[in-house]
């Protein structure tokens, strides 16, 4: 069994100077610092709670709504702000703010609360803006600080903002930045690892069924991605091959490009 060391995540890795602790595996088959594994830390949660208190005070959130919202495990980023919002980002003498003004307010909000959001503003790009009727607009930012894209749904910030500058809803799935090694597993080998894999799913009656993908023609290696491999108490930042397996009914399989292990599977259909 490889040795495990516990260290404090440096600002260069976290992008926000957060005190998340990490466990780093040391072994002969993988680099000593791979995968970067973040572990649950009470110190970090308390730091994030303090950031929420600062936000509530700065934006004048009423006392009865000053409670920390639902946070993700380990990273402690917000999944939703229902129950504490809306949070006023800014105002205009004309009442409604135009799109350009809201974008500037969001950029300032991200810069002011980068630690709370778990991401450096310089690593974000505005992916798109979608109108939500009279509610306002949904602004989606993607994180792009890695050499490869981050596997969805990770690496995103979504803000719902009303026309008069109130932040109604927020969802954050960003991950800490980390240096990842070059892939050791080739594209061809990644596909071969998936051939013969069995998948279990429930049919329309909820009865478990098993399907084995044995035909190489039904395995397609898509691309290299950064994959946050989550457990109840850890998040490991891995470089993976994203592979689609199946014919008609398909699964997305994440094969670690360093270790060759299958570390994640997503079912691409509903039953």
N, C-alpha and C positions, 0 to 999 in steps of 0.2 A: 504494500500500500504506500503511495507517495506521501511524503511529509507535507504537512500543512502549516503555513506560517500566517500570522495575523498582523496586518500593518494598517496604518492610517492612510486613507486615500488622499493623495496629494492634489493640490489645486490644479495642476496641469492635467490630471486625469479627469477629475470631476468637472472641471470647467467652471466651478462655482465655489471652490474652497470648502466644500462640505466635509464633515468629519465622519463620513461613512467608513466603517471598517471593511477590510477585504481579507479574504483567505486566498493564498496563492499556492498552487500545487507545484511541487518540485519532483521531477522524475526524469527518466532517461529518454522517454519517447516523445516528450513534448517540451517546449521552452519552459524555463523555470517560473515564468510569470504568466503562464497561460493555462486556462482562461482566467482573466481577471474576474474574481468572484466577490460580489458585495454581500455582506451578511447583515442581518437585522441589528440595529444599534440604537439603544435607548438615548444615547447622547445626540445622535443625529435627529431623532424624532423630537427631542426637546428643543433643539436648534430650530427646527421647522416650526414648532409651535410658537416660538418667539418671533419668527418671521411673520406668522399670521397675526400676532398681536400688533406688530408694527404696521402691517397693512390696515388692520381695522382702525387703528388710531389715525393714520395718515388720511384715510378716506372717509372718516366720520361715520363708520358703520354703527348703527344703534346698539346699545349695550345688550339688549335682549337677543341680538343676532350674532354676537361675537363668540362664536364657537368654531373650533377647528373642524373643517368638513371631512368627509370620508377620504382617506388617503390610501395610496397603493402600499402594499407591503414593501419593506426594505428601502425603497427609494423615497417613500413618503411624499410623493407628488399628488396633487388633488385630482380626484376622479370626477368630482362634481362640486358646485357651490350652491346647490339648491338648499334653501333654508337659511343661508346667510346673505345672499344677494338681494337686490342688485347692488353693485358697487359702482359708484359714479366715477368715471374716468376723467370727465371734463364737461364743460358747458360752453354754450355759444349764445351771444346776444340775440341771434336770430332764432334760437330755439333748437331746431334740428341741426345736426352736424353733417357736413358732407363727407364723402368716403375718404378723401385725402386727410381730413382732420382726424377721423377715427383711426386711420392707419398710423398717424403720428402718435396719437395717444396710446395705442397698443404697443408701439415700439418703445415708448417711454416706460410703460408699465412692465414690459418684459425686462428692460434694463434695470429698473428699480428693484425688481423682485426675481432676479435671475437665480438666486439661491433657492427660493421657494419653488420655482418652476423647474429647477434642476438642469438648466441649460444656459450656455453663454449666448447672448444676442447675435454675436458674429457668426454663429453656426446655423442660423435660421434663414429660411427663405419663405416668402409668402407664396403658398401654392395656389390659392384661389379664394374667391369671395362668392358666397351663395346667398341669394335673397330668401328670407324666411317670412315673406309677407309683411304684415304690419308689425311683427315682433322686432325685426331688424335684419342684420346680416350675420352670416357665419363666416368667420375669418379662420382659414386653416394655414398653419405654418408647418414646414417640414424641417427636420434636423439634417444637416448635410456636412458635418465635420469629419466624417469618415471617408476612406478611399472607396468604399462600396456603400450602396444604399442600405438602409435599415429595414429589416423585414417588418411589413405591416402586421398589426396596427401600431407598433412601437415607433418612436421618433417623430411624434406629432404634437402640436398644440392647437386646440380649437377654442375659439372665443365667440360667443354670441353677444353682440352689442346692439343695443336699441338705437334708434335714430337720434335720441337726445343724449347719447354718450354714457349710457349705463351698461355695465358688464353684467349680463343676466346669467350666463352659464360659461363654464370653463372645463376643459378636459385636457389632461397632460399625460403623454406616454413617452416623454423623452428619457434618454439613458445617458449615463456618464460617458465622456469621451475616453478612449483607451487606445494605445498603440497595439495593433494586431500584426502578427507575423504574416509572411507570405504563405499562400496555401501549399501544403505538402501533398494533398490529395488531388489528382487530376480530375478533370471533368468526366472522363471515361470511367475512371475508377469509382467516382461518386455514384454514377448510374448503376454500375455493377453491384455496389453495396445494397442498393434498393431492390434489385431483382430477387424475387423469392420472399419478399416481406409480406407478412399476413396482416390484414387490417380487420378490426372488429367494428361493426356498426349495428344500429337497431333498425329493423324493418318497420313497415307502417303499423304493425301491431306491437312494436316495441320489443320484439324477440331478437336477441343478439344473433348476428350472422357474421361469418368470417369469410373474407375474400383474400386470396393469395395472388399477388402480381408476379407471374412467372415468365411472361413474354417480354424480352428486352424492348420490343417495339412499343410497349405500353409504359415505358419509363423515359421521361424527357428531362434532362438537366437544364434548368433555366439560366441561373446566374449565381454569382457569389454575393452573399449578403451578410450584414452584421445581424446576429441573432441573439437577443437577450433570452437566455435559457433560465426560466423561472421555476423555483420550487417555493414551498411555504415560507422559507426563511432565507433564501439566497436568490441572487440574480447573477448569472455568469455571462459575461460578454464574449461571444464566440464568433468566429468567422466560419460561415457554413455555405455549402452548396444548396441552393433551393431546387428541389427536384419534384416534378409532378409525376405521380404514379397512378395507373388505372386506365380503364377504357369506358367512357361514359360516366361511371362513378369514379371520381378521382380524389386523391389526397395530395397535399403538399407535404413533402418530407424534407427535414433539415438535417443534412449530413455534415458533421464537423469537418472542415477542410484541413484541420491539423491532425486530429486524432482518428478520423474515419468513423467515429461513432454516430449513430442516428440519435439525435438529441431532441427532436420535436416532430410532431405530426399534426396536421390540420385537415379535417374532413371538409371537402369542397362542395358538398351537396347536403340537402335536407331530406329527411325521411319522415 
